[in-house]
Amino acid sequence: MAKFVIAGNGIIALSAALDLSKKISKTDEIIIIGPSNQLGSASLAAGAMLNSFAEVTEDELKTKESLAHFKLSQEATKKWKNFEKSICENEYSSMTNKNMSAFERSGYGKGTYVIHNSTTDDYETANYNSIKKALQEFNEPFELVKPSAIPNFQPHPQKRALEALYIKNEGWFNPRNILDNLLFVLSNNPSITFYDDTIACVKAGKNVEMLIGNSGMTYHGDSFLIATGATLSKILDNSELDSNIQQIFYGVGVSIEVRLNDGIHTKAIRTPVRGGACGTYTIPYFQNGKDKQDHVLIGASNYISTEPDYHGRLISIHHLMHSATNQINMNFNDARLVRTNVGLRPISYDGYMLVGNAKFKNMFIVSGTKRDGFHLAPVISEEITGQMVGEKSSSKFRYFHPEREPIHNLDRNRAVELIVNSLMNEQFQHEFNPSSIKMLKQIKKSYYDEIHKLHDEIGAVDWGIPLHMVNMFKRNKVEWVKNGN
Ligand SMILES: Cc1cc2nc3c(=O)[nH]c(=O)nc-3n(C[C@H](O)[C@H](O)[C@H](O)COP(=O)(O)OP(=O)(O)OC[C@H]3O[C@@H](n4cnc5c(N)ncnc54)[C@H](O)[C@@H]3O)c2cc1C
């Protein structure tokens, strides 16, 4: 008889619990520890888009680590169909009607329009062109479309898109449906017990012996999975394990659920990735059993922090509303506010996920999934639960070992260029209006000088600061960069 202990109750922990429940024997036991209010859950705030191509950026497919992530994301898209079915057709599911569609069960839809407008700058154009190139190189079906033909796309005339493409196979779920369905089947499974608690630390000798909850409860077991999302570093720091696991930051992200008063959204409409965040997107947010499907999720902001922020910033809400109404549909001004979500994306120092066994034979970790963890859940859960029951780790995950040296796969000059371009792009997203080319060049130059100086200060001679970490370095918030010091 073996006991598996899972910390966390987001998409990663719950998917792993489901996979594990199929791999264990009848006498084995699984326990899941997480707060019932799911505080800070990135999964609940997510657009839950299954995007591989729509999020490609200029340098994305040039490094082996990014390419490995991209391939896993494509595999995940294929797996989601069966994975979602396996949740809803699980023996403990309440869904007895086998004829229901994934749309009815889990708010699934597909078809993503990527628009290209001129509200920002060249950085976005480069990403748009990279998406097109990747679609062609990987033979993924897509169409170039007239922006005026995109359903429910009515931007401000001055912010209209001049180009757009349609990726018919990229879709999304309603994450609340998926999480509710998962929680339902897991909590009805007699081998699984839930505890409403948060883990404070790991207690280990030769191996992990137990997890200690903030309630004072102790959770003993044989095999431990820590999948608490962005709080991983806090737990490891409290545990004083002296592990070689890079820092995980909180990528505070706001998304807004609205009910439309005018028009119906049937497809995802989004921009390419922009500086500082994933761009602007609007996704149909299908509601179970409702005749009129008029909810939309507007996303998403990203503010990287060393501390959790459960409230989000007003500027994020303002910016999301402003971008969506101007660049996607002016009728959103008349939509009704249903909910504001604040989720904490788990973002690693080097930007890549951490998946695998670490420090002790019986400790497994998943974190750092950034903006793609919902999408990747079926492949990650299959991998990590395989490892937990003694299977060998797959080479598909070889770059993502939790105890790896931080990945610095851009040289300094390219990293500086990307950082400067991304910072400039952020300014344009916030209505920056240079008075002349001379001024634009001057500002860009001052960014170049500042970012090169920052590299000098931290001794980054032949490697570049990961794009998303520049503000952390500026604020001296990076505590652990093994090969960067
Ligand atoms: C606004 C936004 C939009 C996004 N859009 C997408 C998207 O379209 N597609 C996509 O694939 N990904 C998206 N993501 C990213 C995705 O949400 C994450 O990568 C993924 O949800 C991470 O899952 P997780 O289970 O690791 O963490 P979480 O979903 O954050 O779950 C962690 C859970 O553990 C609990 N917990 C925290 N600390 C403890 C503790 N100490 N002990 C026990 N439990 C604890 C939390 O309360 C939470 O319920 C988005 C994220 C955000 C914020």
The ligand as an SDF file (V2000), in Angstrom:
LIG
                    3D

 53 58  0  0  0  0  0  0  0  0999 V2000
   -4.6990   35.8000  -16.4360 C   0  0  0  0  0  0  0  0  0  0  0  0
   -4.0840   34.4870  -16.8340 C   0  0  0  0  0  0  0  0  0  0  0  0
   -4.3390   33.9560  -18.0900 C   0  0  0  0  0  0  0  0  0  0  0  0
   -3.7850   32.7250  -18.4500 C   0  0  0  0  0  0  0  0  0  0  0  0
   -4.1270   32.1810  -19.6540 N   0  0  0  0  0  0  0  0  0  0  0  0
   -3.6790   30.9450  -19.9720 C   0  0  0  0  0  0  0  0  0  0  0  0
   -4.0920   30.3160  -21.1660 C   0  0  0  0  0  0  0  0  0  0  0  0
   -4.8780   30.8780  -21.9340 O   0  0  0  0  0  0  0  0  0  0  0  0
   -3.6180   29.0710  -21.4430 N   0  0  0  0  0  0  0  0  0  0  0  0
   -2.7710   28.4080  -20.6000 C   0  0  0  0  0  0  0  0  0  0  0  0
   -2.3770   27.2830  -20.8950 O   0  0  0  0  0  0  0  0  0  0  0  0
   -2.3510   29.0000  -19.4670 N   0  0  0  0  0  0  0  0  0  0  0  0
   -2.7800   30.2370  -19.1340 C   0  0  0  0  0  0  0  0  0  0  0  0
   -2.3540   30.8350  -17.9920 N   0  0  0  0  0  0  0  0  0  0  0  0
   -1.3240   30.1620  -17.1930 C   0  0  0  0  0  0  0  0  0  0  0  0
   -1.9210   29.0290  -16.3960 C   0  0  0  0  0  0  0  0  0  0  0  0
   -3.0300   29.5200  -15.7120 O   0  0  0  0  0  0  0  0  0  0  0  0
   -0.8910   28.4560  -15.4220 C   0  0  0  0  0  0  0  0  0  0  0  0
    0.2790   28.1010  -16.1150 O   0  0  0  0  0  0  0  0  0  0  0  0
   -1.4500   27.2090  -14.7390 C   0  0  0  0  0  0  0  0  0  0  0  0
   -2.7780   27.4340  -14.3500 O   0  0  0  0  0  0  0  0  0  0  0  0
   -0.6330   26.8430  -13.5220 C   0  0  0  0  0  0  0  0  0  0  0  0
   -1.3100   25.7910  -12.8670 O   0  0  0  0  0  0  0  0  0  0  0  0
   -0.8880   25.3320  -11.4220 P   0  0  0  0  0  0  0  0  0  0  0  0
   -1.8090   24.2530  -11.0370 O   0  0  0  0  0  0  0  0  0  0  0  0
    0.5700   25.0450  -11.3810 O   0  0  0  0  0  0  0  0  0  0  0  0
   -1.0620   26.6220  -10.5010 O   0  0  0  0  0  0  0  0  0  0  0  0
   -2.4240   27.3160   -9.9820 P   0  0  0  0  0  0  0  0  0  0  0  0
   -3.4810   27.2360  -10.9850 O   0  0  0  0  0  0  0  0  0  0  0  0
   -2.0300   28.6690   -9.4990 O   0  0  0  0  0  0  0  0  0  0  0  0
   -2.8670   26.4150   -8.7710 O   0  0  0  0  0  0  0  0  0  0  0  0
   -2.1470   26.3780   -7.5710 C   0  0  0  0  0  0  0  0  0  0  0  0
   -3.1580   26.0310   -6.4900 C   0  0  0  0  0  0  0  0  0  0  0  0
   -2.4550   25.7150   -5.3120 O   0  0  0  0  0  0  0  0  0  0  0  0
   -2.9620   26.4560   -4.2370 C   0  0  0  0  0  0  0  0  0  0  0  0
   -1.8430   26.7410   -3.3320 N   0  0  0  0  0  0  0  0  0  0  0  0
   -1.0270   27.8280   -3.3140 C   0  0  0  0  0  0  0  0  0  0  0  0
   -0.1320   27.7130   -2.3320 N   0  0  0  0  0  0  0  0  0  0  0  0
   -0.3760   26.5390   -1.7260 C   0  0  0  0  0  0  0  0  0  0  0  0
    0.2430   25.8700   -0.6450 C   0  0  0  0  0  0  0  0  0  0  0  0
    1.2630   26.4160    0.0370 N   0  0  0  0  0  0  0  0  0  0  0  0
   -0.2500   24.6620   -0.2760 N   0  0  0  0  0  0  0  0  0  0  0  0
   -1.2870   24.0810   -0.9390 C   0  0  0  0  0  0  0  0  0  0  0  0
   -1.9180   24.6960   -1.9720 N   0  0  0  0  0  0  0  0  0  0  0  0
   -1.4510   25.9010   -2.3630 C   0  0  0  0  0  0  0  0  0  0  0  0
   -3.5500   27.7160   -4.8230 C   0  0  0  0  0  0  0  0  0  0  0  0
   -4.5670   28.2450   -3.9820 O   0  0  0  0  0  0  0  0  0  0  0  0
   -4.0850   27.2010   -6.1520 C   0  0  0  0  0  0  0  0  0  0  0  0
   -5.4200   26.7600   -6.0330 O   0  0  0  0  0  0  0  0  0  0  0  0
   -2.9060   32.0440  -17.5740 C   0  0  0  0  0  0  0  0  0  0  0  0
   -2.6440   32.5800  -16.3230 C   0  0  0  0  0  0  0  0  0  0  0  0
   -3.2370   33.7900  -15.9400 C   0  0  0  0  0  0  0  0  0  0  0  0
   -2.9690   34.3340  -14.5590 C   0  0  0  0  0  0  0  0  0  0  0  0
  1  2  1  0
  2  3  1  0
  2 52  2  0
  3  4  2  0
  4  5  1  0
  4 50  1  0
  5  6  2  0
  6  7  1  0
  6 13  1  0
  7  8  2  0
  7  9  1  0
  9 10  1  0
 10 11  2  0
 10 12  1  0
 12 13  2  0
 13 14  1  0
 14 15  1  0
 14 50  1  0
 15 16  1  0
 16 17  1  0
 16 18  1  0
 18 19  1  0
 18 20  1  0
 20 21  1  0
 20 22  1  0
 22 23  1  0
 23 24  1  0
 24 25  2  0
 24 26  1  0
 24 27  1  0
 27 28  1  0
 28 29  2  0
 28 30  1  0
 28 31  1  0
 31 32  1  0
 32 33  1  0
 33 34  1  0
 33 48  1  0
 34 35  1  0
 35 36  1  0
 35 46  1  0
 36 37  1  0
 36 45  1  0
 37 38  2  0
 38 39  1  0
 39 40  1  0
 39 45  2  0
 40 41  1  0
 40 42  2  0
 42 43  1  0
 43 44  2  0
 44 45  1  0
 46 47  1  0
 46 48  1  0
 48 49  1  0
 50 51  2  0
 51 52  1  0
 52 53  1  0
M  END
$$$$
